[in-house]
Amino acid sequence: MSSIKKSSSIYSKNNDISVSELKKLYMSELSQLKISKQLNISLTKLRTLIKSYGWIRPTRYKNKGITKRQITELQKIGLSHKIIADKLGICPTTLRRLKKKFGLLEIDISKQQAAYKAKQVKQERVLLGIKTEPKYQKNCLEKYVKDIQSLLEHGVSKREISRRYNVCISTVYNLIYLYDLKAPVIKKLDRQEGAIEQLFKQGLSYPVISEKLNCSKPTVYSKVKDLKLKRSTIKINSYLSRHEDIIRKMYMDGASGAEIANTLNVHKITIYNKIKQMKLSCLSKLAEYPSTFKGKDVELIKLRQSGMSLKQIAELFGVKPNTVFYRLKKLNKEGIYA
């Protein structure tokens, strides 16, 4: 703003206008819009300049002495709001303020009331279920109703039909409305079923398929489910059957399913399923090592009854606490230890 105040002239496309000339125009009866057109600058720029200089001019309509009678006479002739403002030499906004002051806004409000009534009638017709007939009853496509119906049944879009008959798409919609033509509901990916099936069988993941077809992942999930597609079974069992000894040994040594999966380079859930299939459990571990508690069951029971913890007993026997727990559980089932 300081740079604007310092400058002694204002640049316009045609010439340079001094600040004194601008002030003279602003203090005259001309509106800001007319001044901006005369100086060939934008209205926003003019307003920023006026604000920066801090000029204030008195309200124009008070000096002109515009009366209620003048406005009513011009309204009776049938002149528009803008023309009345031009004839009186004031801004349309100022004229609206004067109309509000003199109570002459009823003429303008009548149009709004008519529009409101029309809206109410439309809402009532919708509630009663009365359909409004289109403005143009005659349609240039009436001859081709059967052909268009067959095209719609074959999955041809409305835009393609409009291009085929060289008409506007709204004309096709009006014809469908008039003759109540019906078309099958086509989902977004119905035309890309073949592409989904092909990509799915190639082994691509759902995110990759969604990126290639430019759609969301849930859409691909639902489409695969609708088509009942299944991936070709990977013969993982044959691979794991060759390494059953490794799985058994690692599992009995206390390795977790994730560690075994990392060793064999497979998913951990696949290993868990294989362990379940092989029926490996903690009890089977004890069966592999019967010498740990052979002839020591009585000693084990006595130590436990004396109040020693599983951890302390495990340290004495050189095993894990879980091994002690499952041995005592087995003895309990056999009725030896209660």
C-alpha positions as CSV (number, residue, x, y, z in Angstrom):
1,M,0.0,0.0,0.0
2,S,2.9,2.4,0.8
3,S,4.2,2.0,-2.8
4,I,0.7,3.0,-4.1
5,K,0.6,6.1,-2.0
6,K,4.1,7.3,-3.0
7,S,3.3,7.1,-6.8
8,S,2.0,10.3,-8.3
9,S,0.3,8.6,-11.3
10,I,-1.8,5.5,-12.0
11,Y,-1.0,3.2,-14.9
12,S,-3.7,2.3,-17.4
13,K,-3.5,0.6,-20.7
14,N,-4.0,3.9,-22.7
15,N,-2.4,6.6,-20.5
16,D,-1.1,7.6,-17.1
17,I,-3.7,9.3,-14.9
18,S,-2.7,11.5,-12.0
19,V,-4.0,10.9,-8.4
20,S,-5.7,14.3,-8.4
21,E,-7.7,13.4,-11.5
22,L,-8.7,10.1,-9.9
23,K,-9.8,11.9,-6.8
24,K,-11.8,14.4,-8.9
25,L,-13.6,11.5,-10.7
26,Y,-14.3,9.7,-7.4
27,M,-15.7,12.7,-5.7
28,S,-18.0,13.4,-8.7
29,E,-21.4,11.7,-9.1
30,L,-19.9,8.8,-11.3
31,S,-20.2,5.3,-9.9
32,Q,-17.0,3.2,-9.3
33,L,-17.9,0.9,-12.3
34,K,-18.1,3.8,-14.7
35,I,-14.8,5.3,-13.3
36,S,-13.1,1.9,-13.8
37,K,-14.3,1.7,-17.4
38,Q,-13.3,5.3,-18.1
39,L,-9.8,4.7,-16.7
40,N,-9.5,1.3,-18.3
41,I,-8.6,-0.5,-15.0
42,S,-10.3,-3.2,-13.1
43,L,-12.9,-2.5,-10.4
44,T,-10.9,-4.4,-7.8
45,K,-7.8,-2.3,-8.5
46,L,-9.8,0.9,-8.3
47,R,-11.3,-0.1,-4.9
48,T,-7.8,-0.9,-3.5
49,L,-6.5,2.5,-4.6
50,I,-9.5,4.3,-3.0
51,K,-9.0,2.3,0.2
52,S,-5.2,3.0,0.3
53,Y,-5.8,6.8,-0.1
54,G,-8.7,6.7,2.5
55,W,-11.1,8.9,0.4
56,I,-14.7,9.1,1.6
57,R,-17.4,10.7,-0.4
58,P,-21.0,11.5,0.7
59,T,-23.9,9.3,-0.3
60,R,-25.0,10.3,-3.8
61,Y,-28.8,9.7,-3.7
62,K,-29.2,12.2,-0.8
63,N,-27.7,15.0,-2.8
64,K,-29.7,14.1,-5.9
65,G,-33.0,14.1,-3.9
66,I,-34.5,11.1,-5.5
67,T,-38.1,10.6,-4.4
68,K,-40.4,7.7,-4.1
69,R,-42.6,9.1,-6.9
70,Q,-39.8,9.1,-9.4
71,I,-39.0,5.4,-8.8
72,T,-42.7,4.3,-8.9
73,E,-43.3,6.2,-12.2
74,L,-40.4,4.5,-13.9
75,Q,-41.5,1.1,-12.5
76,K,-45.1,1.6,-13.9
77,I,-43.6,2.1,-17.4
78,G,-42.1,-1.4,-17.1
79,L,-38.4,-0.5,-17.0
80,S,-36.0,-3.0,-15.5
81,H,-34.1,-2.4,-12.3
82,K,-30.8,-1.7,-14.1
83,I,-32.3,0.8,-16.6
84,I,-34.1,2.7,-13.7
85,A,-30.7,3.0,-12.0
86,D,-29.1,4.3,-15.1
87,K,-31.8,6.8,-15.7
88,L,-31.6,8.1,-12.2
89,G,-27.8,8.1,-12.4
90,I,-27.2,5.8,-9.4
91,C,-25.8,2.4,-8.7
92,P,-28.3,-0.6,-8.9
93,T,-27.3,-1.4,-5.2
94,T,-28.2,2.1,-4.2
95,L,-31.6,1.8,-6.0
96,R,-32.3,-1.4,-4.1
97,R,-31.6,0.4,-0.8
98,L,-33.9,3.2,-1.8
99,K,-36.6,0.7,-2.8
100,K,-36.3,-1.0,0.6
101,K,-36.5,2.4,2.3
102,F,-39.6,3.5,0.4
103,G,-41.2,0.0,0.6
104,L,-41.2,-0.7,-3.2
105,L,-39.6,-4.2,-3.1
106,E,-43.0,-5.9,-3.4
107,I,-42.8,-5.8,-7.2
108,D,-39.5,-7.7,-7.2
109,I,-40.6,-10.1,-4.5
110,S,-43.7,-11.2,-6.6
111,K,-41.4,-13.2,-9.0
112,Q,-39.8,-15.0,-6.0
113,Q,-43.3,-15.8,-4.7
114,A,-44.3,-17.2,-8.1
115,A,-41.2,-19.4,-8.1
116,Y,-41.9,-20.6,-4.6
117,K,-45.5,-21.6,-5.5
118,A,-44.3,-23.5,-8.6
119,K,-41.8,-25.4,-6.4
120,Q,-44.6,-26.3,-3.9
121,V,-46.8,-27.5,-6.8
122,K,-43.9,-29.7,-8.1
123,Q,-43.3,-31.2,-4.6
124,E,-47.0,-32.0,-4.3
125,R,-47.1,-33.7,-7.7
126,V,-44.0,-35.8,-6.7
127,L,-45.8,-36.8,-3.4
128,L,-48.9,-37.8,-5.3
129,G,-46.9,-39.8,-7.8
130,I,-47.9,-37.7,-10.8
131,K,-45.2,-37.6,-13.5
132,T,-44.7,-34.4,-15.3
133,E,-44.7,-34.8,-19.0
134,P,-41.7,-33.5,-20.9
135,K,-41.9,-30.2,-22.8
136,Y,-41.3,-31.7,-26.2
137,Q,-43.6,-34.6,-26.8
138,K,-42.5,-35.1,-30.4
139,N,-39.2,-37.1,-30.7
140,C,-37.3,-37.7,-33.8
141,L,-36.4,-41.2,-32.7
142,E,-40.0,-42.4,-32.4
143,K,-39.6,-44.5,-35.6
144,Y,-36.7,-46.4,-34.1
145,V,-38.2,-47.4,-30.8
146,K,-37.9,-51.2,-31.4
147,D,-34.3,-50.8,-32.7
148,I,-33.2,-48.8,-29.7
149,Q,-34.9,-51.2,-27.3
150,S,-32.9,-54.1,-28.9
151,L,-29.7,-52.0,-28.7
152,L,-30.3,-51.3,-25.0
153,E,-30.9,-55.0,-24.4
154,H,-27.5,-55.9,-26.0
155,G,-25.7,-53.5,-23.7
156,V,-25.2,-50.5,-26.0
157,S,-24.8,-47.3,-24.0
158,K,-27.1,-44.3,-24.5
159,R,-24.2,-42.2,-25.6
160,E,-23.3,-44.7,-28.4
161,I,-27.0,-44.7,-29.5
162,S,-27.0,-40.9,-29.7
163,R,-23.8,-41.0,-31.8
164,R,-25.3,-43.7,-34.1
165,Y,-28.5,-41.7,-34.8
166,N,-26.6,-38.3,-34.7
167,V,-28.8,-36.8,-32.0
168,C,-28.3,-35.3,-28.6
169,I,-28.1,-37.8,-25.6
170,S,-31.0,-36.0,-23.9
171,T,-33.2,-37.0,-26.9
172,V,-32.4,-40.6,-26.2
173,Y,-33.2,-40.2,-22.5
174,N,-36.5,-38.5,-23.4
175,L,-37.4,-41.4,-25.7
176,I,-36.6,-43.9,-22.9
177,Y,-38.8,-41.9,-20.6
178,L,-41.8,-41.6,-23.0
179,Y,-41.9,-45.3,-24.1
180,D,-40.6,-46.7,-20.7
181,L,-37.8,-48.6,-22.4
182,K,-35.8,-50.9,-20.2
183,A,-32.2,-51.9,-20.3
184,P,-30.2,-54.4,-18.2
185,V,-28.2,-52.9,-15.4
186,I,-24.5,-53.1,-16.4
187,K,-22.0,-52.9,-13.6
188,K,-18.7,-51.0,-14.0
189,L,-16.6,-54.1,-14.6
190,D,-19.0,-56.3,-16.6
191,R,-17.1,-55.4,-19.8
192,Q,-13.8,-56.3,-18.2
193,E,-14.7,-59.7,-16.9
194,G,-12.3,-61.3,-19.4
195,A,-9.5,-59.1,-18.4
196,I,-10.0,-59.8,-14.7
197,E,-10.1,-63.5,-15.3
198,Q,-7.0,-63.5,-17.4
199,L,-5.0,-61.3,-14.9
200,F,-6.2,-63.5,-12.0
201,K,-5.1,-66.7,-13.7
202,Q,-1.7,-65.2,-14.4
203,G,-1.2,-65.0,-10.6
204,L,-1.4,-61.2,-10.2
205,S,-2.5,-59.9,-6.8
206,Y,-5.7,-58.0,-6.2
207,P,-3.9,-54.6,-5.8
208,V,-2.0,-55.0,-9.1
209,I,-5.3,-56.0,-10.9
210,S,-7.0,-52.9,-9.5
211,E,-4.2,-50.6,-10.6
212,K,-4.2,-52.1,-14.1
213,L,-8.0,-51.8,-14.5
214,N,-8.2,-48.4,-12.7
215,C,-10.7,-49.6,-10.0
216,S,-10.8,-50.3,-6.3
217,K,-9.5,-53.5,-4.6
218,P,-13.0,-54.3,-3.1
219,T,-14.5,-54.2,-6.5
220,V,-12.0,-56.7,-7.8
221,Y,-12.6,-58.9,-4.7
222,S,-16.4,-58.9,-5.3
223,K,-16.0,-59.6,-9.1
224,V,-13.7,-62.5,-8.5
225,K,-16.2,-63.9,-6.0
226,D,-19.1,-63.4,-8.5
227,L,-17.2,-65.2,-11.2
228,K,-16.1,-68.0,-8.8
229,L,-12.5,-67.8,-9.9
230,K,-9.9,-69.9,-8.2
231,R,-6.1,-69.8,-8.6
232,S,-4.2,-72.8,-9.9
233,T,-3.2,-74.9,-6.8
234,I,0.5,-74.6,-6.1
235,K,2.0,-78.0,-5.2
236,I,3.4,-76.9,-1.9
237,N,2.6,-80.2,-0.2
238,S,5.0,-82.1,-2.5
239,Y,7.7,-79.6,-1.6
240,L,7.1,-79.9,2.2
241,S,6.7,-83.7,2.1
242,R,10.4,-83.9,1.0
243,H,11.4,-81.8,4.0
244,E,9.2,-83.5,6.7
245,D,12.3,-84.7,8.6
246,I,13.6,-81.2,8.8
247,I,10.2,-79.9,10.0
248,R,9.9,-82.6,12.6
249,K,13.5,-82.1,13.9
250,M,13.2,-78.3,14.1
251,Y,9.8,-78.5,15.8
252,M,11.0,-81.0,18.3
253,D,14.0,-78.9,19.1
254,G,11.7,-76.1,20.0
255,A,11.8,-73.9,16.9
256,S,8.7,-71.8,16.1
257,G,6.6,-72.1,13.0
258,A,8.0,-68.7,11.7
259,E,11.6,-69.9,12.1
260,I,10.8,-73.1,10.2
261,A,9.0,-71.1,7.5
262,N,12.1,-68.8,7.1
263,T,14.4,-71.8,6.8
264,L,12.2,-73.5,4.1
265,N,11.3,-70.1,2.4
266,V,7.5,-70.6,2.7
267,H,4.7,-68.8,4.6
268,K,4.4,-69.5,8.3
269,I,0.7,-70.5,7.9
270,T,1.7,-73.2,5.4
271,I,4.1,-74.6,8.1
272,Y,1.4,-74.5,10.8
273,N,-1.0,-76.4,8.5
274,K,1.7,-79.0,7.8
275,I,2.5,-79.4,11.5
276,K,-1.2,-80.0,12.1
277,Q,-1.3,-82.5,9.2
278,M,1.7,-84.3,10.6
279,K,0.0,-84.4,14.0
280,L,3.0,-83.0,15.8
281,S,2.3,-81.8,19.3
282,C,4.0,-81.4,22.6
283,L,3.0,-84.8,23.7
284,S,4.5,-86.3,20.6
285,K,7.7,-84.5,21.5
286,L,7.8,-86.5,24.8
287,A,7.2,-89.7,22.9
288,E,10.4,-89.0,20.9
289,Y,12.4,-88.5,24.1
290,P,11.1,-91.2,26.6
291,S,14.6,-91.4,28.3
292,T,14.1,-87.9,29.8
293,F,11.7,-89.0,32.6
294,K,12.3,-92.8,32.3
295,G,12.0,-94.2,35.8
296,K,11.9,-90.7,37.3
297,D,8.1,-90.1,37.4
298,V,8.0,-90.8,41.1
299,E,10.8,-88.3,41.8
300,L,9.1,-85.7,39.5
301,I,5.8,-86.0,41.4
302,K,7.6,-85.7,44.8
303,L,9.4,-82.6,43.7
304,R,6.2,-81.0,42.5
305,Q,4.3,-81.9,45.7
306,S,7.1,-80.4,47.8
307,G,6.3,-77.0,46.3
308,M,9.0,-76.6,43.6
309,S,8.1,-74.6,40.6
310,L,8.1,-76.0,37.0
311,K,11.1,-73.8,36.2
312,Q,13.1,-75.2,39.1
313,I,12.2,-78.8,38.2
314,A,13.1,-78.2,34.6
315,E,16.5,-76.9,35.6
316,L,17.2,-80.0,37.6
317,F,16.3,-82.3,34.7
318,G,17.8,-80.1,32.0
319,V,14.6,-79.6,30.1
320,K,12.1,-76.8,29.4
321,P,9.3,-75.9,31.8
322,N,6.7,-76.8,29.2
323,T,8.2,-80.4,29.0
324,V,7.6,-80.8,32.8
325,F,4.1,-79.4,32.5
326,Y,3.0,-81.7,29.7
327,R,4.6,-84.7,31.5
328,L,2.6,-84.0,34.6
329,K,-0.5,-83.5,32.5
330,K,0.0,-87.0,31.0
331,L,0.5,-88.6,34.4
332,N,-2.6,-86.9,35.6
333,K,-4.6,-88.4,32.7
334,E,-3.2,-91.8,33.5
335,G,-4.3,-91.4,37.2
336,I,-0.8,-91.5,38.6
337,Y,-0.5,-87.9,39.6
338,A,-3.5,-85.9,41.0
